[in-house]
């Protein structure tokens, strides 16, 4: 039953991600066609004319049909970054994570397991849930009188299971952001190639080269390059930022688990004296 629910949840998340991707591409096209391509941005009042001096919207519009795709990719990075930030912030809990870990560690070392569990209930979030699972298991093995090694293995398994349940959701959509790193560059390169094809086509024309066509081709190439690089750069920064955040959460869980195991070992050792 749990696997069925998990599979259904994964399909639901995948469907939502697909809708967001399609919506971003569509919004990118709207921005390119109706905002950047507005006739007010061009000489003569039509988007087939030259951009007005200093009008960057019109300049970007002249980048060609690859621009709306690049705009969509840029919007995807922004939307999924906000979504991941909200999820990861919620996973850290309500209070400051560093303060929570210090208090939890102090309570565990002091044998105040009930107080530590109460702190987890107050903190909430993925880290607190995983730590609470380990603390509850600690109390169970303590009541059953397991030896230190059996208890350590049992608590460790509980932590791993809790982490496996809590942490994967944090990595959802990070694959999309990492993919956008490459897609942004490749889409920008495609726009560059198409722009240069137009530029060289103008040079190869009979008679005097069409300077306007040559300039438009080079402009299209450079605009697509700049937009693609910007998209990839933003995706790299956000991906590394969120990966670092997830590593911090995982380390916090591992740190608490190690403290719980060592505390139980000391407890069983004191009984043997």
Backbone bond lengths (Angstrom), bond angles and torsions (degrees), N, CA, C in turn:
res aa  C-N    CA-C-N  psi(-1)  N-CA   C-N-CA  omega(-1)  CA-C   N-CA-C  phi
1 X - - - 1.469 - - 1.523 111.04 -
2 X 1.356 116.03 -42.75 1.465 120.38 -179.86 1.522 110.94 -63.34
3 X 1.375 115.49 -39.70 1.455 119.29 179.65 1.528 111.43 -66.35
4 X 1.354 115.23 -36.74 1.461 119.70 178.71 1.515 110.57 -64.31
5 X 1.349 116.46 -43.86 1.465 121.24 178.56 1.522 110.67 -63.33
6 X 1.336 115.98 -42.33 1.461 120.52 -179.17 1.519 110.40 -64.13
7 X 1.358 116.23 -40.94 1.456 120.68 -179.96 1.527 110.32 -66.57
8 X 1.346 116.51 -40.51 1.467 120.44 178.60 1.519 110.71 -65.08
9 X 1.344 115.52 -40.58 1.463 119.86 178.56 1.509 111.60 -63.86
10 X 1.344 117.30 -39.49 1.461 121.26 179.46 1.526 110.86 -65.05
11 X 1.361 116.04 -40.18 1.461 119.74 178.30 1.521 110.50 -65.17
12 X 1.356 115.66 -39.75 1.461 119.66 178.83 1.512 112.04 -63.47
13 X 1.345 116.08 -43.65 1.465 120.63 178.78 1.524 110.33 -64.48
14 X 1.365 116.56 -40.74 1.456 120.22 179.07 1.519 112.15 -63.93
15 X 1.335 116.55 -37.62 1.459 120.56 178.94 1.529 110.96 -66.79
16 X 1.341 115.71 -42.32 1.466 120.20 178.73 1.530 110.28 -62.65
17 X 1.344 115.99 -43.12 1.466 120.06 178.86 1.523 110.84 -61.28
18 X 1.340 116.40 -40.57 1.457 120.34 178.22 1.522 112.05 -63.24
19 X 1.336 116.17 -40.68 1.467 120.71 178.23 1.526 110.52 -63.94
20 X 1.346 116.28 -41.46 1.468 120.64 179.39 1.527 110.59 -63.21
21 X 1.334 116.59 -42.21 1.472 120.62 179.67 1.528 110.59 -61.74
22 X 1.346 115.94 -47.26 1.465 119.90 179.71 1.530 110.84 -63.09
23 X 1.341 116.26 -40.67 1.467 120.40 -179.25 1.529 111.09 -64.91
24 X 1.331 116.85 -38.86 1.469 120.44 179.79 1.523 111.26 -65.30
25 X 1.324 116.80 -41.90 1.468 120.12 177.56 1.530 110.14 -63.08
26 X 1.326 115.96 -42.27 1.472 120.35 -179.53 1.530 111.19 -64.90
27 X 1.324 116.15 -44.65 1.469 120.34 178.72 1.532 109.96 -64.02
28 X 1.338 116.57 -38.72 1.463 120.67 177.34 1.523 111.00 -60.09
29 X 1.345 115.87 -40.58 1.469 119.76 178.12 1.524 111.05 -66.45
30 X 1.334 117.00 -40.46 1.470 120.87 178.75 1.531 110.54 -61.88
31 X 1.334 115.89 -45.12 1.467 119.88 179.68 1.525 110.79 -61.47
32 X 1.331 115.74 -44.54 1.463 120.40 -178.74 1.524 111.73 -66.18
33 X 1.333 116.98 -44.55 1.460 121.02 -172.67 1.531 113.51 -79.09
34 X 1.339 116.77 -41.93 1.462 120.07 -171.50 1.531 114.08 -101.79
35 X 1.327 117.47 -27.39 1.470 119.20 -179.50 1.530 110.29 -96.98
36 X 1.349 115.45 -56.52 1.463 118.35 178.32 1.523 111.69 -68.55
37 X 1.334 116.10 -34.50 1.459 120.15 -177.50 1.517 114.06 -89.49
38 X 1.315 116.90 10.54 1.468 120.36 177.33 1.523 109.82 -61.36
39 X 1.335 115.74 134.12 1.458 120.38 -177.40 1.517 113.94 -59.22
40 X 1.329 117.40 -24.64 1.466 120.87 -179.65 1.525 112.11 -65.68
41 X 1.323 116.92 -15.70 1.461 120.52 -179.54 1.532 112.87 -87.45
42 X 1.342 116.40 -3.31 1.460 119.77 -172.06 1.535 111.35 -125.25
43 X 1.309 114.17 158.03 1.453 119.91 174.27 1.528 109.37 -69.15
44 X 1.311 116.41 136.76 1.455 120.42 -179.11 1.512 113.20 85.43
45 X 1.338 118.14 -5.91 1.462 121.06 176.74 1.513 115.09 78.31
46 X 1.334 118.18 11.11 1.471 122.03 177.59 1.520 108.92 -130.17
47 X 1.340 116.31 147.76 1.469 119.49 -174.63 1.522 113.76 -75.24
48 X 1.320 116.27 -0.08 1.472 118.29 174.43 1.528 111.26 -86.81
49 X 1.330 116.14 -9.27 1.453 119.82 179.03 1.514 112.15 -84.40
50 X 1.331 116.33 -175.10 1.458 121.35 179.45 1.525 109.96 -79.35
51 X 1.314 117.77 145.95 1.475 120.51 177.12 1.524 110.46 -60.97
52 X 1.325 115.39 145.09 1.451 119.60 173.74 1.523 109.55 -63.73
53 X 1.322 118.67 147.43 1.474 120.62 -179.12 1.532 112.18 -55.20
54 X 1.327 116.14 125.90 1.461 121.19 177.59 1.518 114.62 80.72
55 X 1.338 118.15 2.93 1.471 121.16 -179.99 1.535 108.97 -88.73
56 X 1.345 115.52 100.08 1.465 120.31 -175.01 1.525 112.34 -73.55
57 X 1.331 117.08 -28.25 1.467 119.47 177.93 1.521 110.53 -61.60
58 X 1.317 115.26 -44.33 1.461 119.51 179.26 1.527 111.23 -66.71
59 X 1.337 115.86 -37.22 1.463 119.70 179.12 1.529 111.20 -62.12
60 X 1.334 114.87 -43.98 1.461 119.01 179.42 1.522 110.64 -66.77
61 X 1.336 116.37 -37.51 1.477 120.09 178.21 1.521 110.83 -57.74
62 X 1.313 116.51 -36.71 1.460 121.37 -179.24 1.531 112.05 -69.88
63 X 1.337 115.94 -3.42 1.463 119.43 177.77 1.512 113.19 -67.80
64 X 1.342 116.99 -14.22 1.453 119.97 175.47 1.512 114.35 97.86
65 X 1.327 117.24 -174.11 1.471 122.65 -172.95 1.527 114.84 -68.88
66 X 1.328 118.23 -11.46 1.467 119.97 177.10 1.532 110.48 -77.45
67 X 1.333 116.87 -21.84 1.468 120.80 -176.99 1.532 112.84 -58.72
68 X 1.357 119.91 -47.05 1.473 118.05 179.24 1.521 113.12 -60.54
69 X 1.330 116.91 -33.04 1.469 119.78 176.32 1.527 109.93 -65.18
70 X 1.337 115.51 -45.32 1.466 120.14 178.67 1.524 111.15 -64.23
71 X 1.334 117.48 -38.43 1.461 121.02 176.05 1.527 110.78 -61.95
72 X 1.340 115.33 -40.76 1.463 119.96 178.06 1.522 111.71 -63.41
73 X 1.341 117.00 -41.92 1.467 121.02 178.38 1.528 110.95 -63.97
74 X 1.334 116.06 -40.11 1.465 120.15 178.37 1.527 110.79 -64.29
75 X 1.325 116.64 -41.67 1.471 120.69 177.64 1.526 111.00 -64.12
76 X 1.334 116.96 -36.86 1.472 120.52 177.64 1.523 110.94 -60.66
77 X 1.331 115.94 -45.28 1.468 119.72 178.85 1.524 110.38 -58.67
78 X 1.326 116.21 -44.40 1.469 120.73 -178.10 1.525 111.00 -65.89
79 X 1.347 116.71 -48.48 1.473 121.05 -176.95 1.525 111.45 -63.74
80 X 1.341 116.82 -48.29 1.463 119.66 -178.26 1.527 111.62 -69.72
81 X 1.320 117.53 -26.52 1.465 120.20 176.42 1.524 110.59 -68.20
82 X 1.321 116.82 -44.00 1.468 120.46 176.89 1.532 110.80 -63.54
83 X 1.339 115.67 -40.11 1.466 120.01 -179.75 1.529 111.57 -64.97
84 X 1.334 116.91 -43.98 1.460 120.71 178.70 1.526 111.53 -66.79
85 X 1.319 116.18 -37.70 1.475 119.80 179.41 1.527 110.42 -61.94
86 X 1.330 116.50 -42.58 1.467 120.35 179.67 1.525 111.14 -64.37
87 X 1.332 116.66 -43.39 1.465 120.81 -178.19 1.527 111.59 -67.15
88 X 1.335 116.51 -45.80 1.460 120.59 -177.86 1.530 111.11 -68.84
89 X 1.327 117.25 -36.06 1.468 120.16 176.82 1.521 110.53 -64.51
90 X 1.334 116.08 -39.67 1.462 120.37 177.65 1.523 110.92 -66.28
91 X 1.319 116.89 -36.41 1.463 121.20 -179.78 1.522 111.71 -65.56
92 X 1.332 116.95 -31.86 1.465 120.31 179.55 1.518 112.24 -70.46
93 X 1.327 116.97 -20.93 1.462 120.27 177.80 1.514 112.98 103.14
94 X 1.313 114.71 -178.58 1.472 121.03 -174.80 1.527 112.67 -77.60
95 X 1.325 116.20 -40.02 1.458 119.85 -177.44 1.511 112.29 -96.27
96 X 1.339 115.81 -177.59 1.465 121.18 177.77 1.532 109.58 -66.80
97 X 1.326 116.97 129.30 1.460 121.45 -174.06 1.533 111.30 -67.45
98 X 1.326 117.74 -41.11 1.469 120.69 -179.30 1.531 110.97 -63.11
99 X 1.335 116.16 -43.06 1.466 120.47 178.36 1.521 110.67 -64.29
100 X 1.325 115.50 -41.15 1.467 120.34 178.65 1.526 110.83 -60.46
101 X 1.329 116.81 -45.07 1.462 120.24 -178.34 1.530 111.44 -66.44
102 X 1.326 117.55 -37.21 1.467 120.39 177.29 1.528 111.03 -63.59
103 X 1.326 115.79 -44.43 1.467 120.14 -179.51 1.523 111.27 -67.20
104 X 1.336 116.12 -40.42 1.469 120.10 179.20 1.523 110.48 -63.71
105 X 1.325 115.89 -46.31 1.465 120.68 -179.76 1.528 111.02 -60.47
106 X 1.328 116.74 -42.21 1.463 121.11 179.72 1.516 111.12 -64.80
107 X 1.337 117.37 -43.00 1.470 120.73 179.65 1.525 111.59 -66.14
108 X 1.332 116.71 -40.21 1.471 119.87 -179.68 1.529 110.37 -65.84
109 X 1.308 116.58 -46.32 1.461 119.87 179.49 1.523 111.55 -64.02
110 X 1.325 116.00 -30.14 1.463 120.35 178.66 1.510 113.07 -85.40
111 X 1.322 117.48 0.94 1.459 121.04 179.01 1.514 113.46 77.25
112 X 1.324 117.63 14.37 1.471 121.55 -178.51 1.532 109.21 -93.23
113 X 1.311 115.19 71.60 1.460 120.07 -174.51 1.518 111.29 -70.05
114 X 1.321 117.80 -41.85 1.468 120.54 179.68 1.531 110.95 -61.53
115 X 1.337 115.88 -40.07 1.467 119.46 178.04 1.531 110.73 -65.36
116 X 1.334 115.66 -37.97 1.466 119.97 178.96 1.530 110.82 -65.18
117 X 1.319 116.91 -40.59 1.469 121.06 177.85 1.529 110.14 -63.84
118 X 1.334 116.17 -40.34 1.468 120.45 177.93 1.528 110.78 -62.43
119 X 1.332 116.45 -37.84 1.469 120.29 176.88 1.533 111.01 -63.72
120 X 1.331 116.21 -39.55 1.467 120.54 178.57 1.533 110.69 -63.66
121 X 1.349 116.09 -41.84 1.465 119.68 178.58 1.528 111.21 -62.92
122 X 1.325 115.54 -34.98 1.465 120.32 -179.87 1.523 111.58 -75.13
123 X 1.322 117.14 -38.84 1.458 122.08 -177.50 1.520 111.77 -71.94
124 X 1.346 116.06 -46.40 1.468 122.78 -175.93 1.532 110.49 61.31
125 X 1.311 116.13 -177.80 1.461 119.71 -178.20 1.520 112.53 93.69
126 X 1.316 116.95 170.49 1.469 122.59 -176.10 1.523 112.87 -63.69
127 X 1.321 117.21 -42.22 1.466 120.45 -179.55 1.520 110.42 -63.80
128 X 1.317 116.73 -47.96 1.464 120.84 -179.00 1.521 110.88 -63.59
129 X 1.334 117.72 -38.34 1.468 120.47 179.29 1.520 111.41 -64.33
130 X 1.335 116.62 -42.25 1.462 120.54 179.87 1.530 111.01 -66.63
131 X 1.332 116.30 -42.44 1.465 120.42 179.22 1.525 110.32 -65.57
132 X 1.318 117.09 -40.24 1.470 120.45 179.32 1.528 110.85 -62.37
133 X 1.324 117.23 -41.42 1.471 120.64 178.25 1.523 110.83 -58.67
134 X 1.343 115.79 -41.81 1.459 119.99 179.13 1.528 111.07 -67.45
135 X 1.325 117.95 -37.93 1.472 121.54 179.87 1.525 111.40 -67.76
136 X 1.330 115.85 -39.71 1.469 119.52 177.12 1.522 110.29 -64.00
137 X 1.323 116.23 -41.88 1.467 119.91 177.25 1.526 111.16 -64.78
138 X 1.338 115.53 -35.93 1.474 120.66 176.29 1.524 110.25 -57.73
139 X 1.315 116.46 -46.82 1.468 120.10 -179.94 1.524 111.29 -63.99
140 X 1.329 116.87 -36.63 1.468 120.66 -179.86 1.527 111.37 -66.26
141 X 1.334 117.01 -47.62 1.463 119.18 -178.26 1.527 110.65 -69.96
142 X 1.319 116.07 -29.58 1.460 119.70 177.39 1.519 110.37 -67.06
143 X 1.326 117.37 -40.69 1.463 121.87 179.20 1.528 111.31 -69.71
144 X 1.345 116.56 -33.61 1.459 120.52 -178.87 1.523 112.32 -82.15
145 X 1.322 117.23 -12.74 1.461 120.99 175.15 1.510 114.94 75.06
146 X 1.333 118.08 33.11 1.460 120.34 177.10 1.522 109.86 -62.60
147 X 1.363 115.50 152.60 1.465 117.64 172.66 1.525 108.64 -73.82
148 X 1.301 116.98 167.18 1.461 121.37 -169.49 1.531 112.98 -61.20
149 X 1.343 117.63 -39.28 1.457 119.21 -177.17 1.522 111.97 -72.21
150 X 1.337 116.88 -42.23 1.468 120.14 177.08 1.520 110.59 -62.87
151 X 1.323 116.20 -41.52 1.466 120.83 179.63 1.521 110.66 -64.96
152 X 1.334 116.25 -43.02 1.458 120.67 -179.65 1.525 110.65 -59.64
153 X 1.327 116.36 -42.76 1.457 120.40 179.80 1.527 110.94 -67.36
154 X 1.320 116.47 -40.66 1.469 120.54 179.67 1.525 111.30 -64.18
155 X 1.331 116.55 -45.29 1.466 121.18 179.81 1.524 110.12 -65.75
156 X 1.326 116.24 -40.45 1.473 120.61 179.97 1.529 110.62 -62.83
157 X 1.325 116.09 -41.76 1.462 119.96 178.55 1.526 110.86 -64.70
158 X 1.333 116.11 -38.55 1.472 120.07 178.53 1.532 110.97 -63.37
159 X 1.333 116.28 -40.81 1.460 120.93 178.99 1.531 110.16 -64.93
160 X 1.321 116.66 -44.22 1.461 120.52 -179.96 1.528 110.92 -62.82
161 X 1.326 116.52 -40.42 1.459 120.36 179.69 1.534 110.80 -66.79
162 X 1.333 115.55 -43.72 1.470 119.79 178.99 1.520 111.07 -63.36
163 X 1.327 115.92 -40.12 1.459 120.09 178.71 1.521 111.11 -65.60
164 X 1.343 115.71 -40.29 1.466 120.27 179.28 1.525 111.65 -63.10
165 X 1.333 116.58 -29.46 1.460 120.54 179.51 1.527 112.29 -82.58
166 X 1.330 116.70 -34.74 1.464 121.13 -172.51 1.529 113.78 -90.06
167 X 1.332 117.41 -39.76 1.461 120.66 -167.91 1.535 115.97 -80.16
168 X 1.355 119.72 -33.73 1.474 117.88 -175.68 1.522 114.36 -56.32
169 X 1.336 117.97 -33.26 1.458 119.93 179.37 1.526 111.72 -62.16
170 X 1.340 116.33 -26.62 1.461 119.57 -179.99 1.526 111.59 -69.98
171 X 1.322 116.63 -24.46 1.465 120.26 -177.21 1.524 112.60 -93.27
172 X 1.340 116.30 -2.97 1.461 119.77 176.91 1.527 109.41 -60.23
173 X 1.318 115.28 138.20 1.475 123.11 176.61 1.531 113.68 72.39
174 X 1.339 118.30 -9.28 1.463 118.66 174.15 1.530 109.99 -66.12
175 X 1.332 115.78 -30.91 1.466 119.94 176.84 1.529 110.31 -62.90
176 X 1.331 115.56 -37.67 1.463 119.48 178.49 1.524 110.30 -64.31
177 X 1.338 116.45 -44.37 1.468 120.16 179.92 1.519 110.70 -62.90
178 X 1.345 116.56 -42.80 1.466 119.10 179.76 1.529 111.24 -65.84
179 X 1.335 116.89 -34.00 1.463 120.65 177.76 1.526 111.07 -67.79
180 X 1.343 115.70 -35.14 1.462 120.42 -179.90 1.530 111.93 -65.21
181 X 1.339 116.48 -22.60 1.470 119.77 175.71 1.527 110.03 -59.06
182 X 1.322 114.96 -46.29 1.472 119.58 -179.79 1.523 111.86 -77.93
183 X 1.342 116.29 -40.60 1.462 119.40 -176.89 1.524 111.82 -63.67
184 X 1.344 116.67 -38.33 1.459 119.86 178.82 1.517 111.31 -60.17
185 X 1.333 115.54 -45.82 1.465 120.04 179.64 1.524 111.71 -65.42
186 X 1.345 116.06 -44.10 1.465 119.97 -177.45 1.531 111.65 -67.41
187 X 1.352 116.05 -40.91 1.466 119.22 178.62 1.531 110.31 -65.06
188 X 1.342 116.15 -40.89 1.462 120.02 176.58 1.523 111.46 -62.41
189 X 1.345 115.71 -39.80 1.472 120.09 178.47 1.522 110.96 -65.74
190 X 1.336 116.43 -38.74 1.468 120.12 177.78 1.524 110.38 -62.18
191 X 1.345 115.86 -43.80 1.458 119.33 177.43 1.516 111.67 -63.70
192 X 1.330 116.29 -36.31 1.465 120.41 177.92 1.528 111.04 -63.78
193 X 1.321 115.41 -44.09 1.470 120.19 -179.08 1.523 110.78 -63.99
194 X 1.359 117.05 -45.72 1.466 119.20 -179.79 1.529 111.01 -63.74
195 X 1.345 116.03 -37.53 1.462 119.39 177.74 1.521 112.18 -64.76
196 X 1.324 116.50 -41.81 1.461 120.15 179.38 1.526 111.63 -69.06
197 X 1.326 117.04 -32.11 1.462 120.16 175.55 1.526 110.11 -61.29
198 X 1.340 115.34 -43.05 1.468 119.13 177.63 1.531 110.94 -64.61
199 X 1.349 115.27 -40.70 1.466 119.39 -179.05 1.522 111.01 -62.77
200 X 1.331 116.96 -46.43 1.465 119.79 -179.79 1.525 111.62 -71.24
201 X 1.349 114.79 -27.19 1.462 118.19 175.12 1.514 110.83 -65.06
202 X 1.350 116.12 -37.46 1.465 120.32 177.39 1.519 110.73 -66.19
203 X 1.357 117.62 -37.95 1.455 121.37 179.19 1.525 112.07 -68.37
204 X 1.345 115.44 -30.81 1.461 119.92 -176.50 1.520 112.83 -84.85
205 X 1.331 117.01 -3.93 1.470 119.85 -178.19 1.531 109.86 -67.08
206 X 1.280 114.41 154.99 1.465 119.16 -178.55 1.522 111.12 -69.81
207 X 1.287 115.68 148.22 1.454 120.23 178.66 1.512 110.78 74.83
208 X 1.340 115.74 -147.88 1.461 122.00 -179.03 1.526 109.80 -70.93
209 X 1.344 117.64 130.99 1.472 119.76 179.20 1.532 111.22 -57.80
210 X 1.329 115.28 140.45 1.465 121.14 177.90 1.526 107.69 -74.90
211 X 1.320 115.28 102.38 1.477 119.13 -176.13 1.526 112.20 -64.50
212 X 1.309 117.07 -35.57 1.471 120.34 179.55 1.530 110.36 -65.00
213 X 1.339 115.56 -45.52 1.468 119.37 179.33 1.522 110.97 -64.83
214 X 1.344 115.92 -38.45 1.460 120.45 178.23 1.529 110.76 -63.40
215 X 1.336 115.46 -45.59 1.463 119.55 -179.86 1.528 111.33 -64.38
216 X 1.336 117.11 -40.96 1.470 120.47 179.32 1.519 111.38 -64.06
217 X 1.335 116.63 -39.68 1.460 120.03 179.61 1.510 112.22 -64.36
218 X 1.335 116.61 -45.23 1.462 120.77 178.87 1.529 110.46 -65.97
219 X 1.334 116.32 -40.57 1.464 120.71 178.27 1.521 110.85 -60.97
220 X 1.327 116.84 -44.62 1.464 121.40 178.36 1.511 110.90 -59.95
221 X 1.321 116.31 -42.22 1.460 120.64 -179.42 1.524 111.11 -62.83
222 X 1.319 117.35 -46.93 1.465 121.42 -176.33 1.528 111.97 -70.02
223 X 1.338 117.27 -38.96 1.471 120.80 179.54 1.520 110.69 -63.19
224 X 1.321 116.43 -44.81 1.467 119.76 179.31 1.522 111.40 -65.35
225 X 1.317 117.29 -37.99 1.461 120.84 177.52 1.526 110.71 -61.48
226 X 1.335 116.04 -47.90 1.462 120.92 -177.95 1.526 111.12 -63.57
227 X 1.338 117.07 -43.07 1.471 120.55 -179.13 1.526 111.15 -66.56
228 X 1.332 116.43 -41.75 1.462 120.01 179.20 1.516 112.39 -63.96
229 X 1.338 116.61 -43.35 1.467 120.62 179.01 1.528 110.75 -64.09
230 X 1.336 117.02 -40.92 1.462 121.06 179.09 1.525 111.01 -61.98
231 X 1.323 116.40 -43.00 1.473 120.72 179.13 1.527 110.90 -62.88
232 X 1.313 116.39 -46.73 1.469 120.70 -179.33 1.524 111.40 -64.51
233 X 1.321 117.28 -41.11 1.467 120.97 -179.50 1.527 110.77 -62.68
234 X 1.332 116.72 -44.21 1.466 120.40 178.81 1.527 110.77 -64.34
235 X 1.336 116.89 -40.58 1.463 120.93 180.00 1.533 111.22 -64.39
236 X 1.330 117.17 -39.66 1.470 120.94 179.01 1.522 110.77 -63.92
237 X 1.332 116.30 -45.31 1.467 120.60 -178.65 1.528 110.75 -62.72
238 X 1.347 116.97 -47.06 1.464 119.81 -177.93 1.527 111.57 -67.73
239 X 1.332 117.03 -39.50 1.468 120.13 179.85 1.524 110.99 -62.34
240 X 1.324 117.27 -46.84 1.461 120.71 179.50 1.529 111.41 -65.66
241 X 1.320 116.78 -36.23 1.464 121.07 178.91 1.523 110.83 -62.82
242 X 1.334 116.50 -48.22 1.464 119.87 -177.40 1.529 111.65 -72.24
243 X 1.310 116.95 -34.08 1.465 119.76 176.16 1.519 110.37 -62.67
244 X 1.325 117.02 -40.91 1.462 121.63 177.34 1.526 110.92 -63.31
245 X 1.329 116.99 -40.44 1.462 121.28 178.66 1.531 111.27 -63.04
246 X 1.327 116.15 -43.11 1.469 120.58 -179.93 1.524 110.50 -66.53
247 X 1.321 117.18 -39.70 1.467 120.87 176.92 1.532 110.88 -60.81
248 X 1.328 116.40 -38.31 1.463 120.67 178.85 1.525 110.54 -64.88
249 X 1.331 116.98 -42.28 1.464 120.77 179.06 1.528 111.04 -64.83
250 X 1.328 115.75 -42.85 1.468 120.02 179.03 1.526 111.21 -63.79
251 X 1.326 115.79 -42.18 1.470 119.94 178.46 1.523 110.66 -62.21
252 X 1.321 117.71 -38.44 1.465 121.40 179.72 1.523 111.14 -62.60
253 X 1.318 115.97 -41.49 1.468 120.13 178.35 1.526 110.30 -65.77
254 X 1.321 116.99 -45.11 1.465 120.96 179.70 1.532 111.16 -62.63
255 X 1.334 115.78 -39.39 1.468 120.16 179.52 1.525 111.17 -63.51
256 X 1.334 115.69 -44.48 1.467 119.81 179.11 1.524 110.34 -65.42
257 X 1.338 116.66 -40.14 1.462 119.92 179.52 1.517 112.09 -62.85
258 X 1.325 116.99 -43.02 1.466 120.68 178.54 1.524 110.82 -62.80
259 X 1.332 116.85 -38.95 1.466 120.72 179.43 1.527 111.00 -65.28
260 X 1.339 116.68 -41.05 1.467 120.96 179.32 1.520 110.64 -64.15
261 X 1.328 116.81 -44.64 1.470 120.78 179.84 1.523 110.98 -62.53
262 X 1.315 117.42 -45.90 1.472 120.95 -179.70 1.522 111.62 -64.83
263 X 1.317 116.36 -35.95 1.467 120.30 178.35 1.521 110.74 -64.59
264 X 1.350 116.89 -41.17 1.459 119.46 179.31 1.526 110.79 -67.27
265 X 1.299 117.01 -38.42 1.468 120.08 178.18 1.526 110.98 -60.73
266 X 1.343 115.58 -41.72 1.468 119.40 177.95 1.522 110.72 -65.57
267 X 1.330 116.46 -38.98 1.458 121.26 179.01 1.530 110.78 -61.76
268 X 1.336 117.22 -47.43 1.465 120.00 -179.74 1.523 110.31 -68.53
269 X 1.322 116.12 -33.22 1.475 119.12 178.30 1.516 111.83 -66.23
270 X 1.334 117.10 -35.93 1.458 120.59 179.80 1.529 111.72 -69.20
271 X 1.354 116.91 -28.36 1.460 120.55 179.53 1.524 111.74 -72.98
272 X 1.333 116.23 -25.94 1.450 120.38 -177.63 1.517 113.08 -80.89
273 X 1.325 116.06 -15.73 1.484 119.65 -178.66 1.512 111.13 -76.91
